[in-house]
């Protein structure tokens, strides 16, 4: 997962995992992302 954005032969990593969420935190991130999406793309916008 961490290497899919890396340039082949490149030395610098473009992705880094800095924290690990527990189940409740992960669900909250998903809930907020869905709310942001709905606010941005809801009909009439």
C-alpha positions as CSV (number, residue, x, y, z in Angstrom):
1,X,0.0,0.0,0.0
2,X,2.8,2.5,0.8
3,X,4.6,2.1,-2.5
4,X,1.8,2.6,-5.1
5,X,2.6,6.4,-5.4
6,X,6.4,6.0,-5.4
7,X,8.3,6.7,-8.6
8,X,10.2,3.6,-9.8
9,X,13.8,4.0,-8.8
10,X,13.0,7.1,-6.7
11,X,14.5,7.4,-3.2
12,X,11.8,9.5,-1.5
13,X,8.6,7.9,-0.3
14,X,5.5,9.8,-1.1
15,X,3.2,8.1,1.4
16,X,3.8,7.4,5.1
17,X,1.6,5.9,7.8
18,X,1.9,8.1,10.9
19,X,-0.9,6.8,13.1
20,X,-3.2,3.7,13.4
21,X,-6.8,4.2,14.3
22,X,-9.0,2.0,16.4
23,X,-12.3,0.8,15.1
24,X,-14.3,3.7,16.5
25,X,-11.9,6.3,15.2
26,X,-11.9,4.7,11.7
27,X,-15.7,4.7,11.6
28,X,-15.7,8.4,12.6
29,X,-13.2,9.2,9.7
30,X,-15.5,7.4,7.3
31,X,-18.6,9.2,8.6
32,X,-17.0,12.6,8.3
33,X,-15.8,11.8,4.8
34,X,-19.2,10.7,3.7
35,X,-20.7,13.9,5.2
36,X,-18.1,16.0,3.3
37,X,-18.9,14.2,0.1
38,X,-22.7,14.7,0.5
39,X,-22.2,18.4,1.3
40,X,-20.1,18.9,-1.8
41,X,-22.0,16.8,-4.3
42,X,-25.6,17.0,-3.1
43,X,-28.2,17.8,-5.7
44,X,-28.8,21.5,-6.3
45,X,-25.2,22.5,-5.7
